[in-house]
Amino acid sequence: MTLSPRSRYMFRRVGWYSLTLFVALFLNFMLPRLGPANPIDTIMTKLSSPGMDSQAYLRIYKSYVQEFSLDKPISMQFFTYVGKFLKGDLGVSFTKYPLRVNEIIVNALPWTLALQIPALLLGWIVGNVLGALAAYKRGLFDKGLYPLALFFSSIPYFCFAIVLVFVFAIQLQWFPAMGAYGNDMLPSFSFAFFGSVLTHYTLPFLSLFLILVGGQAIGMRSMAIYELGTDYVGYAKMLGIGEGTIVRYVFRNAMLPQLTGLALSLGMMVGGALITEIVFSYPGIGLTLFTAIRESDYPVIQGCTLLLTLCVLAANFGIDILIGILDPRIKAAQEAGNA
């Protein structure tokens, strides 16, 4: 059976991403175990008391080692981990036993998604529109936007988050400094609760949104300026083609590298968002992962990092396929069998 160029392109991408997922699974399993801390020691430190009998201590210690299969060879632990992953089972938390990792992630994931997805999509759209306008209008708009975008794209996520906390939470006291809602409230479908969630959400969202807008605006401005100076734009003007039509083509051509940039920035965005959650004590995957690392909770570390890996791979795969459909250069490479 002869496959079409596009089908071959997709099969190759599926193959590469499957291989990447396997490598990610291996690293995800091994990296937490390379650390010096022993998770059972961490648990026993919490459980032990001054009068605890040494035999009882040893008995409990061995029972935890057997319960978490840490007495088995590392290769057997790895294949057990892969087998459970294929069934959707991420194991049991060491420090929150018998709570399952799936439950911990399900509780934290909505907060992370609610923070990251709007910041990513809105930041990408607003940044590209502002960058295109700056390239097209130039003048004062460009002179005002460019240094501002350069500033936001250069400052690290955690530095900007700390600045926002200091200015708007500590000095001005306009917004709370940490948490997802007020300590005096319980989750409910009420205006008071949603108002509290919104005020706690504002600073973490802005710390991600503004930095992403800056980076995308810089990239789009450069690409649009390059496209406006190309021969086909000058030729189109000579032919008397309308300004709106030319701008549409310029914007479309400049967008293709920005789609690639979106895939590349996604990984950075995920890492930045995790740090943002830690700075603001926002109860998402980032804070859960940070707590698990401090407690050497291998299953929770593996579950969180695996989830993040899957999200980044899925997003990159989607953008890769989209570029393959939209970019005529990739289409030509598909026809030639080079992509």
C-alpha positions as CSV (number, residue, x, y, z in Angstrom):
1,M,0.0,0.0,0.0
2,T,1.4,3.4,-1.0
3,L,0.9,6.1,1.5
4,S,0.3,9.7,0.5
5,P,3.1,12.3,1.4
6,R,1.0,13.7,4.2
7,S,0.3,10.3,5.7
8,R,4.1,9.5,5.6
9,Y,4.8,12.8,7.3
10,M,2.3,12.1,10.1
11,F,3.5,8.5,10.6
12,R,7.1,9.8,10.9
13,R,6.0,12.4,13.5
14,V,4.1,9.8,15.4
15,G,7.2,7.6,15.5
16,W,9.5,10.4,16.7
17,Y,7.1,11.5,19.4
18,S,6.5,7.8,20.6
19,L,10.3,7.5,20.9
20,T,10.5,10.8,22.8
21,L,7.7,9.6,25.1
22,F,9.6,6.4,25.9
23,V,12.8,8.3,26.7
24,A,10.8,10.7,28.8
25,L,9.3,7.8,30.7
26,F,12.7,6.4,31.5
27,L,14.1,9.7,32.6
28,N,10.9,10.4,34.6
29,F,11.5,7.1,36.5
30,M,15.2,7.4,37.0
31,L,15.8,11.1,37.9
32,P,13.9,11.1,41.2
33,R,15.9,8.1,42.3
34,L,19.2,9.7,41.6
35,G,18.8,12.2,44.5
36,P,20.5,11.6,47.8
37,A,17.3,11.6,49.9
38,N,15.5,8.3,50.9
39,P,11.7,8.7,50.9
40,I,11.2,6.0,53.6
41,D,13.6,8.0,55.9
42,T,11.4,11.1,55.3
43,I,8.3,9.2,56.2
44,M,9.9,7.6,59.3
45,T,11.1,11.0,60.5
46,K,7.5,12.2,60.6
47,L,6.2,9.0,62.3
48,S,9.0,8.4,64.8
49,S,8.6,9.6,68.4
50,P,11.3,10.0,71.2
51,G,10.1,6.8,73.0
52,M,9.7,4.6,69.9
53,D,11.1,1.1,70.2
54,S,14.0,0.4,67.7
55,Q,12.4,-3.0,66.7
56,A,9.1,-1.3,66.0
57,Y,10.9,1.3,64.0
58,L,12.6,-1.3,61.9
59,R,9.4,-3.3,61.4
60,I,7.6,-0.3,60.2
61,Y,10.5,0.7,58.0
62,K,10.6,-2.7,56.3
63,S,6.8,-2.7,55.8
64,Y,7.0,0.6,53.9
65,V,9.9,-0.7,51.8
66,Q,7.9,-3.8,50.8
67,E,4.7,-1.8,50.3
68,F,6.3,0.6,47.8
69,S,8.4,-2.2,46.2
70,L,11.7,-0.5,46.9
71,D,13.3,-3.8,47.8
72,K,12.9,-5.1,44.2
73,P,15.6,-4.6,41.5
74,I,15.4,-1.2,39.8
75,S,14.7,-2.8,36.4
76,M,11.6,-4.6,37.8
77,Q,10.4,-1.4,39.4
78,F,10.7,0.4,36.0
79,F,8.7,-2.2,34.1
80,T,6.1,-2.2,36.9
81,Y,5.9,1.6,36.5
82,V,5.5,1.4,32.7
83,G,2.9,-1.4,33.1
84,K,0.9,0.7,35.6
85,F,1.3,3.8,33.4
86,L,-0.3,2.0,30.4
87,K,-3.3,1.2,32.6
88,G,-3.5,4.9,33.8
89,D,-2.3,4.0,37.3
90,L,0.3,6.4,38.6
91,G,0.7,4.6,41.9
92,V,0.3,5.6,45.6
93,S,1.8,8.6,47.3
94,F,4.6,7.8,49.8
95,T,3.9,10.7,52.1
96,K,0.1,10.9,51.7
97,Y,-0.5,7.1,51.8
98,P,-3.0,5.6,51.0
99,L,-4.0,8.6,48.7
100,R,-3.4,7.8,45.0
101,V,-1.3,10.0,42.8
102,N,-4.2,10.2,40.3
103,E,-6.4,11.8,43.0
104,I,-3.7,14.3,43.9
105,I,-3.2,15.4,40.3
106,V,-7.0,15.6,39.6
107,N,-7.3,18.0,42.5
108,A,-4.4,20.2,41.4
109,L,-4.8,20.1,37.6
110,P,-7.8,22.4,37.2
111,W,-5.9,25.2,39.0
112,T,-3.0,24.9,36.7
113,L,-5.1,24.6,33.5
114,A,-7.2,27.6,34.5
115,L,-4.0,29.6,35.0
116,Q,-1.9,28.5,32.0
117,I,-4.2,28.0,29.1
118,P,-5.8,31.6,29.2
119,A,-2.3,33.1,29.8
120,L,-0.8,31.1,26.9
121,L,-3.5,31.7,24.3
122,L,-4.3,35.3,25.2
123,G,-0.6,36.2,25.5
124,W,0.2,34.6,22.1
125,I,-2.7,36.3,20.3
126,V,-2.3,39.8,21.9
127,G,1.5,39.6,21.5
128,N,1.3,38.8,17.8
129,V,-1.4,41.4,17.1
130,L,0.7,44.1,18.9
131,G,3.9,43.0,17.1
132,A,2.1,43.2,13.7
133,L,0.7,46.6,14.4
134,A,4.1,47.9,15.5
135,A,5.7,46.7,12.3
136,Y,2.9,48.2,10.1
137,K,2.3,51.5,11.9
138,R,5.9,52.2,13.1
139,G,6.3,55.7,14.5
140,L,5.3,56.4,18.2
141,F,3.4,53.2,18.6
142,D,6.4,51.1,17.7
143,K,8.8,53.3,19.7
144,G,6.6,52.9,22.8
145,L,5.8,49.2,22.3
146,Y,9.3,47.9,21.4
147,P,11.2,48.8,24.7
148,L,8.2,47.7,26.8
149,A,8.0,44.3,25.0
150,L,11.8,43.9,25.3
151,F,11.6,44.5,29.0
152,F,8.8,42.0,29.6
153,S,10.4,39.4,27.4
154,S,13.8,39.7,29.2
155,I,12.7,39.5,32.8
156,P,12.5,35.9,34.3
157,Y,9.1,34.7,35.4
158,F,9.9,34.4,39.0
159,C,11.5,37.8,39.2
160,F,8.5,39.5,37.7
161,A,6.2,37.5,40.0
162,I,8.1,38.7,43.0
163,V,8.0,42.3,41.8
164,L,4.2,42.0,41.4
165,V,3.8,40.6,44.9
166,F,5.9,43.3,46.4
167,V,4.2,46.2,44.6
168,F,0.6,45.1,44.3
169,A,0.2,42.8,47.3
170,I,2.5,44.1,49.9
171,Q,2.9,47.8,49.2
172,L,-0.5,48.7,47.6
173,Q,-2.4,45.8,49.0
174,W,-4.7,45.6,46.0
175,F,-4.4,41.9,45.6
176,P,-3.6,38.9,47.9
177,A,-0.1,37.6,47.9
178,M,-0.7,33.9,47.9
179,G,-3.3,31.1,47.7
180,A,-6.2,30.4,45.3
181,Y,-9.0,31.9,47.5
182,G,-9.4,33.4,50.9
183,N,-8.5,31.3,54.0
184,D,-11.9,32.1,55.5
185,M,-13.8,30.7,52.6
186,L,-14.9,27.2,51.5
187,P,-15.3,26.3,47.8
188,S,-18.9,27.0,46.7
189,F,-21.0,28.4,43.8
190,S,-21.3,31.9,45.2
191,F,-20.3,35.3,44.0
192,A,-18.2,35.8,47.2
193,F,-16.1,32.7,46.5
194,F,-15.7,33.5,42.7
195,G,-14.7,37.0,43.6
196,S,-12.1,35.7,46.0
197,V,-10.8,33.3,43.3
198,L,-10.6,36.2,40.8
199,T,-8.6,38.5,43.1
200,H,-6.1,35.6,43.9
201,Y,-5.9,34.8,40.2
202,T,-5.0,38.2,38.9
203,L,-1.3,38.5,39.9
204,P,-0.3,34.9,38.8
205,F,-2.1,35.4,35.5
206,L,-0.5,38.8,34.8
207,S,3.0,37.5,35.7
208,L,2.7,34.9,32.9
209,F,0.5,36.9,30.4
210,L,2.7,40.0,30.2
211,I,5.9,38.1,29.7
212,L,4.5,36.0,27.0
213,V,3.0,39.1,25.3
214,G,6.4,40.7,25.3
215,G,8.2,37.7,23.7
216,Q,5.6,37.2,21.0
217,A,5.4,40.9,20.2
218,I,9.2,41.1,19.6
219,G,9.1,38.0,17.4
220,M,6.1,39.1,15.4
221,R,7.4,42.6,14.9
222,S,10.7,41.3,13.5
223,M,9.0,38.9,11.1
224,A,6.5,41.4,9.9
225,I,9.2,44.0,9.2
226,Y,11.1,41.4,7.2
227,E,8.0,40.5,5.2
228,L,7.1,44.1,4.5
229,G,10.5,44.6,3.0
230,T,10.4,41.6,0.6
231,D,10.1,41.9,-3.2
232,Y,6.6,40.4,-3.4
233,V,5.2,43.2,-1.2
234,G,6.8,45.9,-3.5
235,Y,5.5,44.1,-6.6
236,A,2.0,43.8,-5.1
237,K,2.0,47.6,-4.4
238,M,3.1,48.3,-8.0
239,L,0.2,46.2,-9.3
240,G,-2.1,48.3,-7.2
241,I,-3.3,45.5,-4.9
242,G,-5.2,46.9,-1.9
243,E,-3.3,47.6,1.4
244,G,-5.7,45.3,3.3
245,T,-4.9,42.3,1.0
246,I,-1.1,42.9,1.3
247,V,-1.3,43.2,5.1
248,R,-3.3,39.9,5.2
249,Y,-0.6,38.1,3.2
250,V,2.2,39.6,5.2
251,F,0.5,38.6,8.5
252,R,-0.1,35.1,7.3
253,N,3.5,34.6,6.2
254,A,4.9,36.1,9.4
255,M,2.6,33.8,11.5
256,L,4.2,30.5,10.4
257,P,7.5,31.1,12.3
258,Q,5.4,32.3,15.2
259,L,3.6,28.9,15.3
260,T,6.9,27.2,15.6
261,G,7.8,29.7,18.3
262,L,4.6,28.8,20.1
263,A,5.7,25.2,20.3
264,L,9.1,26.2,21.6
265,S,7.8,28.6,24.1
266,L,5.3,26.1,25.4
267,G,8.0,24.2,27.3
268,M,9.4,27.4,28.8
269,M,5.9,28.6,29.6
270,V,5.2,25.4,31.6
271,G,8.4,25.7,33.5
272,G,7.7,29.4,34.2
273,A,4.2,28.7,35.3
274,L,5.4,26.1,37.8
275,I,7.7,28.6,39.4
276,T,4.9,31.1,39.4
277,E,2.7,28.7,41.3
278,I,5.4,28.2,43.9
279,V,5.9,32.0,44.3
280,F,2.2,32.6,44.8
281,S,1.5,29.3,46.7
282,Y,-1.1,28.6,44.0
283,P,-2.4,25.0,44.5
284,G,-1.6,23.6,41.1
285,I,0.7,21.0,39.7
286,G,3.8,23.2,40.2
287,L,3.2,23.6,44.0
288,T,2.3,19.9,44.2
289,L,5.6,18.9,42.4
290,F,7.6,21.3,44.6
291,T,6.2,19.7,47.8
292,A,6.7,16.2,46.5
293,I,10.4,17.0,45.7
294,R,11.0,18.3,49.2
295,E,9.5,15.1,50.6
296,S,11.1,12.7,48.1
297,D,7.7,11.4,47.1
298,Y,8.7,9.5,44.0
299,P,5.3,8.6,42.7
300,V,3.9,12.1,42.9
301,I,7.1,13.5,41.3
302,Q,6.8,11.0,38.5
303,G,3.1,11.7,38.1
304,C,3.5,15.5,37.9
305,T,6.5,15.5,35.5
306,L,4.9,12.8,33.3
307,L,1.7,14.9,33.0
308,L,3.7,18.0,32.1
309,T,5.7,16.0,29.6
310,L,2.6,14.6,28.0
311,C,1.0,18.0,27.7
312,V,4.1,19.5,26.1
313,L,4.5,16.6,23.7
314,A,0.8,16.7,22.7
315,A,0.9,20.5,22.1
316,N,4.1,20.2,20.1
317,F,2.7,17.4,18.1
318,G,-0.5,19.3,17.3
319,I,1.5,22.4,16.2
320,D,3.8,20.2,14.2
321,I,0.9,18.8,12.3
322,L,-0.7,22.2,11.8
323,I,2.6,23.6,10.4
324,G,2.8,20.6,8.0
325,I,-0.7,21.5,6.7
326,L,-0.3,25.3,6.5
327,D,3.4,25.8,5.5
328,P,3.9,25.4,1.7
329,R,7.6,24.7,2.3
330,I,6.8,21.7,4.5
331,K,4.3,20.6,1.9
332,A,7.0,20.7,-0.8
333,A,9.3,18.8,1.5
334,Q,6.5,16.2,2.0
335,E,6.2,15.8,-1.8
336,A,9.9,15.3,-2.1
337,G,10.0,12.8,0.8
338,N,12.3,15.0,2.9
339,A,9.9,15.7,5.8
